[in-house]
C-alpha cells in the first residue's frame, strides 16, 4: 500500500471529528480493536472511548495494560447479539466502529447458526441501537470474503454489508449515517497465515493449502488509518475499498520460512484460491481515486453530494482480484513487513532423531 496520503475527496482532519466526542468500538478487544483504541488515544482527545466486547478476560487484560489506562477509556461487557445492551452502551455515543464478528472460515461451515446470530443479527442490532441512540456515524468492517461468497462466513458478511448500506434508506430524519470498509487479510492478526507459518517453522515443515493461492494483505496500522479516514469522508452508504498489494502463499513461505519443507494439504472447507474486493458486477457503481475505491450506494441523496469530485468511474467489466492485481509485494517489501512484525527470524535447523 502506498505511503502517500489518500487522494481526493480529502476528508476533514479526523482529529476535530473525534476530539471531545464519544466513540464506541464493538469487538474492541480483538486485534483491530486494540490497535484502533491505541491510535485514537495517541492522536486524538476523545471524551469517551468505549470498549464493547463479550470477553471479560480480554477486557481485564486490556484494562491492566498501561497503554489503555487513560481517563477516556470505558469498558462495557456485552454482546452484539443483545440489542438492549448495545442500546444502553451507545447512549451519548457520537461514532461507532463495528468490528465485532465471528471470522474463522472453517468454523463457520460447521457452526452456521452462531455466525448468523453474530454477523447478521448482530449487524441489525448495531443499526437499531445506533438509530435509537442517534449516533452520528457508524462504520462497519467487512472483508474480501463477502464478495461472491463461497463460504458461510463470507455470506454473513455480505448480508451485514447490505444491512449497513440499506440502513441509510430508512433512517429518515435521523442524523445517523452508515458506511462499510472492505479490505483483505490483516497481517499479523490472530488466526492469520503469517503467524501460523512462523509457528510451524519450528518444526521444519510448513503445511499450506495451495502455494499458488493469492491474498490481499493490509497491516493493522493501515487498516486503522483507512477506517478512520473513511469515517471522516463518509456521507452514508459507501463501501470504501483500499488499494492493496497481493502475493501468493508461496512467496510468504519463501520470506518467513525459506529453509522449511512445505506440504500441500488442499483447500479447507469454504476457501477460495483467489479473493476479490470488487466484482465486475459492481463496476458500474465504482469510482476510483489514487489509493482507494468507493462503491457507490444506490441512494437518492448520495449523488447530490460532491464527494465524488476527483474520482473517476472504472471501466465496464472492471474487477479487483488478488490474482489479477497489478500491485504485488516485492520480496523486499514482504521482508520489511514481516520484520516490522517481528516475524522474520532465522529458521532453526529441524531436529533429526538419533543425532
Secondary structure, DSSP 8 states (H G I E B T S, - for coil): --SS---SS----HHHHHTTSEEEEETTTSHHHHHHHHHHHHH---SEEEEEES-HHHHHHHHHSGGG--TTEEEEE--TT-HHHHHHHTTT--EEEE------HHHHHH-HHHHIIIIIIHHHHHHHHHHHHT-SEEEEEEEGGGTT--SHHHHHHHHHHHHHHHHTTS-TT---EEEEEEE-EEETSTT-HHHHHHHHGGGTEEEES-TT-EEEEEEHHHHHHHHHHHHHH--SS-EEEE--EEEEHHHHHHHH-TTSEEEE----TT--SS-EEE-GGGGGGEEE-SSEEEE----TTGGGSSTTTT-EE--TT--EETTT-S-B--HHHHHHHHHHTT----------TT-
